[in-house]
């Protein structure tokens, strides 16, 4: 999972789940589509604590507008 090392049963996602669940921690995260599939789709407890919002890569014209 997020922040895990090989063979580790305690990763960052397991550390923050209780705080997310009881509302003491609010979090905005970002990930790639591949990482989402690898982590969030397999960890339903973590997935329930976030709202997924897909943000596609902007076009060149949109990027120029963003930078203005």
PDB file of N, H, CA, C and O in Angstrom:
ATOM      1  N   UNK A   1       0.811  -1.192   0.000  1.00  0.00           N
ATOM      2  CA  UNK A   1       0.000   0.000   0.000  1.00  0.00           C
ATOM      3  C   UNK A   1       0.845   1.243   0.000  1.00  0.00           C
ATOM      4  O   UNK A   1       2.066   1.171  -0.140  1.00  0.00           O
ATOM      5  N   UNK A   2       0.209   2.380   0.155  1.00  0.00           N
ATOM      6  H   UNK A   2      -0.782   2.438   0.269  1.00  0.00           H
ATOM      7  CA  UNK A   2       0.889   3.670   0.152  1.00  0.00           C
ATOM      8  C   UNK A   2       1.937   3.703   1.242  1.00  0.00           C
ATOM      9  O   UNK A   2       1.637   3.460   2.411  1.00  0.00           O
ATOM     10  N   UNK A   3       3.168   4.005   0.862  1.00  0.00           N
ATOM     11  H   UNK A   3       3.412   4.203  -0.087  1.00  0.00           H
ATOM     12  CA  UNK A   3       4.240   4.120   1.825  1.00  0.00           C
ATOM     13  C   UNK A   3       4.759   2.800   2.361  1.00  0.00           C
ATOM     14  O   UNK A   3       5.507   2.782   3.339  1.00  0.00           O
ATOM     15  N   UNK A   4       4.380   1.712   1.748  1.00  0.00           N
ATOM     16  H   UNK A   4       3.772   1.726   0.954  1.00  0.00           H
ATOM     17  CA  UNK A   4       4.803   0.412   2.273  1.00  0.00           C
ATOM     18  C   UNK A   4       6.181   0.046   1.754  1.00  0.00           C
ATOM     19  O   UNK A   4       6.601   0.481   0.682  1.00  0.00           O
ATOM     20  N   UNK A   5       6.863  -0.755   2.534  1.00  0.00           N
ATOM     21  H   UNK A   5       6.522  -1.108   3.405  1.00  0.00           H
ATOM     22  CA  UNK A   5       8.116  -1.323   2.068  1.00  0.00           C
ATOM     23  C   UNK A   5       7.916  -2.821   1.936  1.00  0.00           C
ATOM     24  O   UNK A   5       7.013  -3.390   2.549  1.00  0.00           O
ATOM     25  N   UNK A   6       8.736  -3.441   1.159  1.00  0.00           N
ATOM     26  H   UNK A   6       9.469  -2.979   0.661  1.00  0.00           H
ATOM     27  CA  UNK A   6       8.559  -4.855   0.868  1.00  0.00           C
ATOM     28  C   UNK A   6       8.487  -5.670   2.165  1.00  0.00           C
ATOM     29  O   UNK A   6       9.389  -5.596   3.000  1.00  0.00           O
ATOM     30  N   UNK A   7       7.426  -6.437   2.325  1.00  0.00           N
ATOM     31  H   UNK A   7       6.694  -6.498   1.646  1.00  0.00           H
ATOM     32  CA  UNK A   7       7.278  -7.286   3.481  1.00  0.00           C
ATOM     33  C   UNK A   7       6.718  -6.591   4.707  1.00  0.00           C
ATOM     34  O   UNK A   7       6.531  -7.237   5.738  1.00  0.00           O
ATOM     35  N   UNK A   8       6.448  -5.313   4.632  1.00  0.00           N
ATOM     36  H   UNK A   8       6.600  -4.788   3.794  1.00  0.00           H
ATOM     37  CA  UNK A   8       5.944  -4.556   5.783  1.00  0.00           C
ATOM     38  C   UNK A   8       4.439  -4.714   5.898  1.00  0.00           C
ATOM     39  O   UNK A   8       3.715  -4.548   4.916  1.00  0.00           O
ATOM     40  N   UNK A   9       3.963  -5.036   7.105  1.00  0.00           N
ATOM     41  H   UNK A   9       4.551  -5.171   7.902  1.00  0.00           H
ATOM     42  CA  UNK A   9       2.519  -5.132   7.304  1.00  0.00           C
ATOM     43  C   UNK A   9       1.937  -3.808   7.767  1.00  0.00           C
ATOM     44  O   UNK A   9       0.725  -3.611   7.685  1.00  0.00           O
ATOM     45  N   UNK A  10       2.767  -2.899   8.251  1.00  0.00           N
ATOM     46  H   UNK A  10       3.752  -3.059   8.318  1.00  0.00           H
ATOM     47  CA  UNK A  10       2.297  -1.598   8.717  1.00  0.00           C
ATOM     48  C   UNK A  10       2.786  -0.534   7.741  1.00  0.00           C
ATOM     49  O   UNK A  10       3.959  -0.160   7.765  1.00  0.00           O
ATOM     50  N   UNK A  11       1.900  -0.051   6.892  1.00  0.00           N
ATOM     51  H   UNK A  11       0.947  -0.355   6.873  1.00  0.00           H
ATOM     52  CA  UNK A  11       2.277   0.980   5.947  1.00  0.00           C
ATOM     53  C   UNK A  11       1.544   2.274   6.288  1.00  0.00           C
ATOM     54  O   UNK A  11       0.733   2.310   7.213  1.00  0.00           O
ATOM     55  N   UNK A  12       1.830   3.322   5.546  1.00  0.00           N
ATOM     56  H   UNK A  12       2.489   3.293   4.794  1.00  0.00           H
ATOM     57  CA  UNK A  12       1.259   4.638   5.832  1.00  0.00           C
ATOM     58  C   UNK A  12      -0.263   4.624   5.798  1.00  0.00           C
ATOM     59  O   UNK A  12      -0.905   5.288   6.612  1.00  0.00           O
ATOM     60  N   UNK A  13      -0.842   3.883   4.878  1.00  0.00           N
ATOM     61  H   UNK A  13      -0.320   3.343   4.217  1.00  0.00           H
ATOM     62  CA  UNK A  13      -2.306   3.869   4.792  1.00  0.00           C
ATOM     63  C   UNK A  13      -2.929   3.283   6.053  1.00  0.00           C
ATOM     64  O   UNK A  13      -3.958   3.777   6.514  1.00  0.00           O
ATOM     65  N   UNK A  14      -2.328   2.247   6.615  1.00  0.00           N
ATOM     66  H   UNK A  14      -1.492   1.847   6.240  1.00  0.00           H
ATOM     67  CA  UNK A  14      -2.856   1.666   7.850  1.00  0.00           C
ATOM     68  C   UNK A  14      -2.686   2.607   9.036  1.00  0.00           C
ATOM     69  O   UNK A  14      -3.483   2.574   9.973  1.00  0.00           O
ATOM     70  N   UNK A  15      -1.662   3.437   9.002  1.00  0.00           N
ATOM     71  H   UNK A  15      -1.014   3.464   8.241  1.00  0.00           H
ATOM     72  CA  UNK A  15      -1.439   4.383  10.093  1.00  0.00           C
ATOM     73  C   UNK A  15      -2.474   5.504  10.103  1.00  0.00           C
ATOM     74  O   UNK A  15      -2.860   5.981  11.170  1.00  0.00           O
ATOM     75  N   UNK A  16      -2.927   5.929   8.917  1.00  0.00           N
ATOM     76  H   UNK A  16      -2.613   5.541   8.050  1.00  0.00           H
ATOM     77  CA  UNK A  16      -3.857   7.065   8.871  1.00  0.00           C
ATOM     78  C   UNK A  16      -5.327   6.669   8.831  1.00  0.00           C
ATOM     79  O   UNK A  16      -6.190   7.523   9.036  1.00  0.00           O
ATOM     80  N   UNK A  17      -5.639   5.405   8.574  1.00  0.00           N
ATOM     81  H   UNK A  17      -4.938   4.712   8.408  1.00  0.00           H
ATOM     82  CA  UNK A  17      -7.049   4.980   8.492  1.00  0.00           C
ATOM     83  C   UNK A  17      -7.867   5.354   9.725  1.00  0.00           C
ATOM     84  O   UNK A  17      -8.971   5.873   9.564  1.00  0.00           O
ATOM     85  N   UNK A  18      -7.384   5.118  10.952  1.00  0.00           N
ATOM     86  H   UNK A  18      -6.487   4.696  11.083  1.00  0.00           H
ATOM     87  CA  UNK A  18      -8.196   5.486  12.122  1.00  0.00           C
ATOM     88  C   UNK A  18      -8.493   6.983  12.190  1.00  0.00           C
ATOM     89  O   UNK A  18      -9.614   7.377  12.512  1.00  0.00           O
ATOM     90  N   UNK A  19      -7.505   7.812  11.892  1.00  0.00           N
ATOM     91  H   UNK A  19      -6.594   7.492  11.631  1.00  0.00           H
ATOM     92  CA  UNK A  19      -7.706   9.259  11.933  1.00  0.00           C
ATOM     93  C   UNK A  19      -8.656   9.721  10.832  1.00  0.00           C
ATOM     94  O   UNK A  19      -9.439  10.647  11.041  1.00  0.00           O
ATOM     95  N   UNK A  20      -8.595   9.094   9.676  1.00  0.00           N
ATOM     96  H   UNK A  20      -7.959   8.342   9.507  1.00  0.00           H
ATOM     97  CA  UNK A  20      -9.535   9.411   8.602  1.00  0.00           C
ATOM     98  C   UNK A  20     -10.946   8.991   8.998  1.00  0.00           C
ATOM     99  O   UNK A  20     -11.908   9.717   8.751  1.00  0.00           O
ATOM    100  N   UNK A  21     -11.063   7.830   9.608  1.00  0.00           N
ATOM    101  H   UNK A  21     -10.281   7.240   9.809  1.00  0.00           H
ATOM    102  CA  UNK A  21     -12.375   7.290   9.971  1.00  0.00           C
ATOM    103  C   UNK A  21     -13.067   8.120  11.044  1.00  0.00           C
ATOM    104  O   UNK A  21     -14.281   8.317  10.988  1.00  0.00           O
ATOM    105  N   UNK A  22     -12.301   8.611  12.029  1.00  0.00           N
ATOM    106  H   UNK A  22     -11.315   8.451  12.075  1.00  0.00           H
ATOM    107  CA  UNK A  22     -12.944   9.365  13.109  1.00  0.00           C
ATOM    108  C   UNK A  22     -12.974  10.871  12.856  1.00  0.00           C
ATOM    109  O   UNK A  22     -13.454  11.628  13.700  1.00  0.00           O
ATOM    110  N   UNK A  23     -12.469  11.310  11.706  1.00  0.00           N
ATOM    111  H   UNK A  23     -12.080  10.695  11.021  1.00  0.00           H
ATOM    112  CA  UNK A  23     -12.575  12.712  11.325  1.00  0.00           C
ATOM    113  C   UNK A  23     -11.509  13.629  11.892  1.00  0.00           C
ATOM    114  O   UNK A  23     -11.596  14.843  11.709  1.00  0.00           O
ATOM    115  N   UNK A  24     -10.502  13.090  12.577  1.00  0.00           N
ATOM    116  H   UNK A  24     -10.432  12.104  12.725  1.00  0.00           H
ATOM    117  CA  UNK A  24      -9.447  13.951  13.102  1.00  0.00           C
ATOM    118  C   UNK A  24      -8.428  14.333  12.038  1.00  0.00           C
ATOM    119  O   UNK A  24      -7.600  15.217  12.259  1.00  0.00           O
ATOM    120  N   UNK A  25      -8.483  13.681  10.900  1.00  0.00           N
ATOM    121  H   UNK A  25      -9.156  12.963  10.721  1.00  0.00           H
ATOM    122  CA  UNK A  25      -7.576  13.987   9.794  1.00  0.00           C
ATOM    123  C   UNK A  25      -8.378  14.140   8.517  1.00  0.00           C
ATOM    124  O   UNK A  25      -9.169  13.271   8.151  1.00  0.00           O
ATOM    125  N   UNK A  26      -8.163  15.251   7.853  1.00  0.00           N
ATOM    126  H   UNK A  26      -7.521  15.958   8.150  1.00  0.00           H
ATOM    127  CA  UNK A  26      -8.719  15.446   6.510  1.00  0.00           C
ATOM    128  C   UNK A  26      -7.551  15.437   5.550  1.00  0.00           C
ATOM    129  O   UNK A  26      -6.490  15.988   5.846  1.00  0.00           O
ATOM    130  N   UNK A  27      -7.741  14.820   4.412  1.00  0.00           N
ATOM    131  H   UNK A  27      -8.603  14.373   4.172  1.00  0.00           H
ATOM    132  CA  UNK A  27      -6.615  14.586   3.518  1.00  0.00           C
ATOM    133  C   UNK A  27      -7.037  14.742   2.064  1.00  0.00           C
ATOM    134  O   UNK A  27      -8.104  14.280   1.660  1.00  0.00           O
ATOM    135  N   UNK A  28      -6.191  15.395   1.292  1.00  0.00           N
ATOM    136  H   UNK A  28      -5.324  15.770   1.621  1.00  0.00           H
ATOM    137  CA  UNK A  28      -6.334  15.433  -0.161  1.00  0.00           C
ATOM    138  C   UNK A  28      -5.118  14.705  -0.708  1.00  0.00           C
ATOM    139  O   UNK A  28      -3.982  15.057  -0.393  1.00  0.00           O
ATOM    140  N   UNK A  29      -5.355  13.707  -1.515  1.00  0.00           N
ATOM    141  H   UNK A  29      -6.279  13.421  -1.771  1.00  0.00           H
ATOM    142  CA  UNK A  29      -4.253  12.935  -2.066  1.00  0.00           C
ATOM    143  C   UNK A  29      -4.302  12.910  -3.575  1.00  0.00           C
ATOM    144  O   UNK A  29      -5.315  13.248  -4.188  1.00  0.00           O
ATOM    145  N   UNK A  30      -3.210  12.511  -4.154  1.00  0.00           N
ATOM    146  H   UNK A  30      -2.387  12.237  -3.656  1.00  0.00           H
ATOM    147  CA  UNK A  30      -3.187  12.334  -5.604  1.00  0.00           C
ATOM    148  C   UNK A  30      -2.409  11.063  -5.915  1.00  0.00           C
ATOM    149  O   UNK A  30      -1.498  10.677  -5.183  1.00  0.00           O
ATOM    150  N   UNK A  31      -2.779  10.437  -6.994  1.00  0.00           N
ATOM    151  H   UNK A  31      -3.519  10.751  -7.589  1.00  0.00           H
ATOM    152  CA  UNK A  31      -2.124   9.210  -7.415  1.00  0.00           C
ATOM    153  C   UNK A  31      -2.328   9.029  -8.912  1.00  0.00           C
ATOM    154  O   UNK A  31      -3.135   9.727  -9.526  1.00  0.00           O
ATOM    155  N   UNK A  32      -1.613   8.113  -9.480  1.00  0.00           N
ATOM    156  H   UNK A  32      -0.958   7.546  -8.982  1.00  0.00           H
ATOM    157  CA  UNK A  32      -1.809   7.783 -10.890  1.00  0.00           C
ATOM    158  C   UNK A  32      -2.925   6.750 -10.995  1.00  0.00           C
ATOM    159  O   UNK A  32      -3.298   6.133  -9.997  1.00  0.00           O
ATOM    160  N   UNK A  33      -3.457   6.561 -12.194  1.00  0.00           N
ATOM    161  H   UNK A  33      -3.154   7.062 -13.005  1.00  0.00           H
ATOM    162  CA  UNK A  33      -4.489   5.548 -12.396  1.00  0.00           C
ATOM    163  C   UNK A  33      -3.948   4.160 -12.031  1.00  0.00           C
ATOM    164  O   UNK A  33      -4.657   3.353 -11.429  1.00  0.00           O
ATOM    165  N   UNK A  34      -2.698   3.887 -12.394  1.00  0.00           N
ATOM    166  H   UNK A  34      -2.122   4.542 -12.882  1.00  0.00           H
ATOM    167  CA  UNK A  34      -2.094   2.586 -12.098  1.00  0.00           C
ATOM    168  C   UNK A  34      -1.964   2.373 -10.589  1.00  0.00           C
ATOM    169  O   UNK A  34      -2.313   1.306 -10.084  1.00  0.00           O
ATOM    170  N   UNK A  35      -1.465   3.377  -9.867  1.00  0.00           N
ATOM    171  H   UNK A  35      -1.181   4.244 -10.277  1.00  0.00           H
ATOM    172  CA  UNK A  35      -1.337   3.248  -8.416  1.00  0.00           C
ATOM    173  C   UNK A  35      -2.702   3.103  -7.753  1.00  0.00           C
ATOM    174  O   UNK A  35      -2.845   2.364  -6.779  1.00  0.00           O
ATOM    175  N   UNK A  36      -3.703   3.804  -8.274  1.00  0.00           N
ATOM    176  H   UNK A  36      -3.587   4.404  -9.065  1.00  0.00           H
ATOM    177  CA  UNK A  36      -5.055   3.675  -7.720  1.00  0.00           C
ATOM    178  C   UNK A  36      -5.526   2.231  -7.818  1.00  0.00           C
ATOM    179  O   UNK A  36      -6.047   1.664  -6.858  1.00  0.00           O
ATOM    180  N   UNK A  37      -5.333   1.649  -8.995  1.00  0.00           N
ATOM    181  H   UNK A  37      -4.910   2.110  -9.775  1.00  0.00           H
ATOM    182  CA  UNK A  37      -5.749   0.257  -9.189  1.00  0.00           C
ATOM    183  C   UNK A  37      -4.981  -0.682  -8.260  1.00  0.00           C
ATOM    184  O   UNK A  37      -5.555  -1.632  -7.727  1.00  0.00           O
ATOM    185  N   UNK A  38      -3.697  -0.425  -8.063  1.00  0.00           N
ATOM    186  H   UNK A  38      -3.231   0.347  -8.496  1.00  0.00           H
ATOM    187  CA  UNK A  38      -2.874  -1.303  -7.233  1.00  0.00           C
ATOM    188  C   UNK A  38      -3.193  -1.170  -5.747  1.00  0.00           C
ATOM    189  O   UNK A  38      -3.111  -2.155  -5.015  1.00  0.00           O
ATOM    190  N   UNK A  39      -3.553   0.019  -5.290  1.00  0.00           N
ATOM    191  H   UNK A  39      -3.620   0.820  -5.885  1.00  0.00           H
ATOM    192  CA  UNK A  39      -3.732   0.254  -3.855  1.00  0.00           C
ATOM    193  C   UNK A  39      -5.200   0.369  -3.469  1.00  0.00           C
ATOM    194  O   UNK A  39      -5.698  -0.439  -2.684  1.00  0.00           O
ATOM    195  N   UNK A  40      -5.892   1.354  -4.005  1.00  0.00           N
ATOM    196  H   UNK A  40      -5.487   2.010  -4.642  1.00  0.00           H
ATOM    197  CA  UNK A  40      -7.244   1.667  -3.540  1.00  0.00           C
ATOM    198  C   UNK A  40      -8.274   0.612  -3.925  1.00  0.00           C
ATOM    199  O   UNK A  40      -9.160   0.301  -3.128  1.00  0.00           O
ATOM    200  N   UNK A  41      -8.175   0.058  -5.124  1.00  0.00           N
ATOM    201  H   UNK A  41      -7.455   0.311  -5.771  1.00  0.00           H
ATOM    202  CA  UNK A  41      -9.155  -0.947  -5.527  1.00  0.00           C
ATOM    203  C   UNK A  41      -9.019  -2.231  -4.711  1.00  0.00           C
ATOM    204  O   UNK A  41      -9.980  -2.991  -4.592  1.00  0.00           O
ATOM    205  N   UNK A  42      -7.841  -2.478  -4.151  1.00  0.00           N
ATOM    206  H   UNK A  42      -7.061  -1.861  -4.248  1.00  0.00           H
ATOM    207  CA  UNK A  42      -7.624  -3.679  -3.347  1.00  0.00           C
ATOM    208  C   UNK A  42      -7.901  -3.436  -1.868  1.00  0.00           C
ATOM    209  O   UNK A  42      -8.185  -4.382  -1.133  1.00  0.00           O
ATOM    210  N   UNK A  43      -7.823  -2.189  -1.420  1.00  0.00           N
ATOM    211  H   UNK A  43      -7.593  -1.420  -2.016  1.00  0.00           H
ATOM    212  CA  UNK A  43      -8.001  -1.856  -0.003  1.00  0.00           C
ATOM    213  C   UNK A  43      -9.314  -1.099   0.158  1.00  0.00           C
ATOM    214  O   UNK A  43      -9.337   0.131   0.120  1.00  0.00           O
ATOM    215  N   UNK A  44     -10.394  -1.833   0.336  1.00  0.00           N
ATOM    216  H   UNK A  44     -10.375  -2.832   0.366  1.00  0.00           H
ATOM    217  CA  UNK A  44     -11.723  -1.214   0.398  1.00  0.00           C
ATOM    218  C   UNK A  44     -11.879  -0.308   1.609  1.00  0.00           C
ATOM    219  O   UNK A  44     -12.603   0.686   1.540  1.00  0.00           O
ATOM    220  N   UNK A  45     -11.217  -0.626   2.716  1.00  0.00           N
ATOM    221  H   UNK A  45     -10.629  -1.433   2.772  1.00  0.00           H
ATOM    222  CA  UNK A  45     -11.293   0.222   3.906  1.00  0.00           C
ATOM    223  C   UNK A  45     -10.672   1.588   3.627  1.00  0.00           C
ATOM    224  O   UNK A  45     -11.212   2.610   4.050  1.00  0.00           O
ATOM    225  N   UNK A  46      -9.561   1.613   2.928  1.00  0.00           N
ATOM    226  H   UNK A  46      -9.122   0.783   2.584  1.00  0.00           H
ATOM    227  CA  UNK A  46      -8.927   2.884   2.567  1.00  0.00           C
ATOM    228  C   UNK A  46      -9.761   3.608   1.519  1.00  0.00           C
ATOM    229  O   UNK A  46      -9.951   4.822   1.606  1.00  0.00           O
ATOM    230  N   UNK A  47     -10.252   2.885   0.546  1.00  0.00           N
ATOM    231  H   UNK A  47     -10.098   1.899   0.475  1.00  0.00           H
ATOM    232  CA  UNK A  47     -11.049   3.471  -0.528  1.00  0.00           C
ATOM    233  C   UNK A  47     -12.303   4.162  -0.004  1.00  0.00           C
ATOM    234  O   UNK A  47     -12.693   5.207  -0.525  1.00  0.00           O
ATOM    235  N   UNK A  48     -12.938   3.595   1.017  1.00  0.00           N
ATOM    236  H   UNK A  48     -12.621   2.746   1.440  1.00  0.00           H
ATOM    237  CA  UNK A  48     -14.149   4.192   1.597  1.00  0.00           C
ATOM    238  C   UNK A  48     -13.877   5.550   2.234  1.00  0.00           C
ATOM    239  O   UNK A  48     -14.801   6.346   2.404  1.00  0.00           O
ATOM    240  N   UNK A  49     -12.655   5.819   2.581  1.00  0.00           N
ATOM    241  H   UNK A  49     -11.905   5.172   2.443  1.00  0.00           H
ATOM    242  CA  UNK A  49     -12.313   7.047   3.290  1.00  0.00           C
ATOM    243  C   UNK A  49     -11.924   8.192   2.351  1.00  0.00           C
ATOM    244  O   UNK A  49     -11.606   9.290   2.808  1.00  0.00           O
ATOM    245  N   UNK A  50     -11.948   7.942   1.065  1.00  0.00           N
ATOM    246  H   UNK A  50     -12.206   7.050   0.693  1.00  0.00           H
ATOM    247  CA  UNK A  50     -11.625   8.955   0.062  1.00  0.00           C
ATOM    248  C   UNK A  50     -12.729   9.018  -0.979  1.00  0.00           C
ATOM    249  O   UNK A  50     -13.435   8.037  -1.212  1.00  0.00           O
ATOM    250  N   UNK A  51     -12.870  10.169  -1.596  1.00  0.00           N
ATOM    251  H   UNK A  51     -12.297  10.966  -1.406  1.00  0.00           H
ATOM    252  CA  UNK A  51     -13.770  10.316  -2.735  1.00  0.00           C
ATOM    253  C   UNK A  51     -12.897  10.424  -3.975  1.00  0.00           C
ATOM    254  O   UNK A  51     -12.041  11.304  -4.061  1.00  0.00           O
ATOM    255  N   UNK A  52     -13.108   9.543  -4.924  1.00  0.00           N
ATOM    256  H   UNK A  52     -13.804   8.827  -4.854  1.00  0.00           H
ATOM    257  CA  UNK A  52     -12.308   9.531  -6.145  1.00  0.00           C
ATOM    258  C   UNK A  52     -12.818  10.600  -7.107  1.00  0.00           C
ATOM    259  O   UNK A  52     -14.010  10.669  -7.409  1.00  0.00           O
ATOM    260  N   UNK A  53     -11.897  11.427  -7.578  1.00  0.00           N
ATOM    261  H   UNK A  53     -10.929  11.371  -7.333  1.00  0.00           H
ATOM    262  CA  UNK A  53     -12.202  12.430  -8.596  1.00  0.00           C
ATOM    263  C   UNK A  53     -11.150  12.282  -9.691  1.00  0.00           C
ATOM    264  O   UNK A  53      -9.968  12.531  -9.454  1.00  0.00           O
ATOM    265  N   UNK A  54     -11.572  11.879 -10.882  1.00  0.00           N
ATOM    266  H   UNK A  54     -12.532  11.676 -11.074  1.00  0.00           H
ATOM    267  CA  UNK A  54     -10.642  11.735 -12.001  1.00  0.00           C
ATOM    268  C   UNK A  54     -10.338  13.107 -12.589  1.00  0.00           C
ATOM    269  O   UNK A  54     -11.248  13.874 -12.900  1.00  0.00           O
ATOM    270  N   UNK A  55      -9.055  13.408 -12.738  1.00  0.00           N
ATOM    271  H   UNK A  55      -8.315  12.784 -12.485  1.00  0.00           H
ATOM    272  CA  UNK A  55      -8.618  14.654 -13.367  1.00  0.00           C
ATOM    273  C   UNK A  55      -7.711  14.258 -14.522  1.00  0.00           C
ATOM    274  O   UNK A  55      -6.597  13.777 -14.317  1.00  0.00           O
ATOM    275  N   UNK A  56      -8.195  14.463 -15.721  1.00  0.00           N
ATOM    276  H   UNK A  56      -9.100  14.853 -15.888  1.00  0.00           H
ATOM    277  CA  UNK A  56      -7.412  14.106 -16.897  1.00  0.00           C
ATOM    278  C   UNK A  56      -6.364  15.173 -17.189  1.00  0.00           C
ATOM    279  O   UNK A  56      -6.510  16.333 -16.805  1.00  0.00           O
ATOM    280  N   UNK A  57      -5.315  14.758 -17.870  1.00  0.00           N
ATOM    281  H   UNK A  57      -5.196  13.816 -18.182  1.00  0.00           H
ATOM    282  CA  UNK A  57      -4.247  15.669 -18.251  1.00  0.00           C
ATOM    283  C   UNK A  57      -4.816  16.738 -19.178  1.00  0.00           C
ATOM    284  O   UNK A  57      -5.540  16.416 -20.119  1.00  0.00           O
ATOM    285  N   UNK A  58      -4.496  18.013 -18.921  1.00  0.00           N
ATOM    286  H   UNK A  58      -3.907  18.274 -18.156  1.00  0.00           H
ATOM    287  CA  UNK A  58      -5.033  19.069 -19.784  1.00  0.00           C
ATOM    288  C   UNK A  58      -4.350  19.077 -21.151  1.00  0.00           C
ATOM    289  O   UNK A  58      -3.221  18.614 -21.310  1.00  0.00           O
ATOM    290  N   UNK A  59      -5.070  19.615 -22.123  1.00  0.00           N
ATOM    291  H   UNK A  59      -5.988  19.991 -21.994  1.00  0.00           H
ATOM    292  CA  UNK A  59      -4.485  19.781 -23.459  1.00  0.00           C
ATOM    293  C   UNK A  59      -3.447  20.904 -23.388  1.00  0.00           C
ATOM    294  O   UNK A  59      -3.328  21.586 -22.370  1.00  0.00           O
ATOM    295  N   UNK A  60      -2.713  21.086 -24.456  1.00  0.00           N
ATOM    296  H   UNK A  60      -2.809  20.532 -25.283  1.00  0.00           H
ATOM    297  CA  UNK A  60      -1.723  22.168 -24.494  1.00  0.00           C
ATOM    298  C   UNK A  60      -2.416  23.516 -24.332  1.00  0.00           C
ATOM    299  O   UNK A  60      -1.935  24.374 -23.591  1.00  0.00           O
ATOM    300  N   UNK A  61      -3.541  23.711 -25.016  1.00  0.00           N
ATOM    301  H   UNK A  61      -3.932  23.014 -25.618  1.00  0.00           H
ATOM    302  CA  UNK A  61      -4.278  24.978 -24.911  1.00  0.00           C
ATOM    303  C   UNK A  61      -4.780  25.200 -23.485  1.00  0.00           C
ATOM    304  O   UNK A  61      -4.701  26.312 -22.963  1.00  0.00           O
ATOM    305  N   UNK A  62      -5.296  24.144 -22.857  1.00  0.00           N
ATOM    306  H   UNK A  62      -5.361  23.240 -23.281  1.00  0.00           H
ATOM    307  CA  UNK A  62      -5.771  24.263 -21.472  1.00  0.00           C
ATOM    308  C   UNK A  62      -4.616  24.566 -20.522  1.00  0.00           C
ATOM    309  O   UNK A  62      -4.774  25.330 -19.570  1.00  0.00           O
ATOM    310  N   UNK A  63      -3.465  23.970 -20.782  1.00  0.00           N
ATOM    311  H   UNK A  63      -3.338  23.349 -21.555  1.00  0.00           H
ATOM    312  CA  UNK A  63      -2.290  24.227 -19.953  1.00  0.00           C
ATOM    313  C   UNK A  63      -1.883  25.686 -20.036  1.00  0.00           C
ATOM    314  O   UNK A  63      -1.549  26.300 -19.022  1.00  0.00           O
ATOM    315  N   UNK A  64      -1.909  26.241 -21.230  1.00  0.00           N
ATOM    316  H   UNK A  64      -2.180  25.743 -22.054  1.00  0.00           H
ATOM    317  CA  UNK A  64      -1.571  27.661 -21.406  1.00  0.00           C
ATOM    318  C   UNK A  64      -2.556  28.529 -20.647  1.00  0.00           C
ATOM    319  O   UNK A  64      -2.150  29.490 -19.992  1.00  0.00           O
ATOM    320  N   UNK A  65      -3.851  28.211 -20.719  1.00  0.00           N
ATOM    321  H   UNK A  65      -4.180  27.431 -21.251  1.00  0.00           H
ATOM    322  CA  UNK A  65      -4.865  28.968 -19.971  1.00  0.00           C
ATOM    323  C   UNK A  65      -4.632  28.869 -18.466  1.00  0.00           C
ATOM    324  O   UNK A  65      -4.785  29.859 -17.752  1.00  0.00           O
ATOM    325  N   UNK A  66      -4.269  27.698 -17.983  1.00  0.00           N
ATOM    326  H   UNK A  66      -4.145  26.893 -18.564  1.00  0.00           H
ATOM    327  CA  UNK A  66      -4.005  27.506 -16.554  1.00  0.00           C
ATOM    328  C   UNK A  66      -2.835  28.368 -16.102  1.00  0.00           C
ATOM    329  O   UNK A  66      -2.867  28.943 -15.014  1.00  0.00           O
ATOM    330  N   UNK A  67      -1.814  28.460 -16.925  1.00  0.00           N
ATOM    331  H   UNK A  67      -1.787  27.993 -17.809  1.00  0.00           H
ATOM    332  CA  UNK A  67      -0.607  29.203 -16.569  1.00  0.00           C
ATOM    333  C   UNK A  67      -0.774  30.716 -16.651  1.00  0.00           C
ATOM    334  O   UNK A  67       0.052  31.462 -16.124  1.00  0.00           O
ATOM    335  N   UNK A  68      -1.823  31.167 -17.301  1.00  0.00           N
ATOM    336  H   UNK A  68      -2.494  30.561 -17.728  1.00  0.00           H
ATOM    337  CA  UNK A  68      -2.025  32.618 -17.434  1.00  0.00           C
ATOM    338  C   UNK A  68      -2.493  33.217 -16.178  1.00  0.00           C
ATOM    339  O   UNK A  68      -2.712  34.427 -16.114  1.00  0.00           O
TER     340      UNK A  68
END
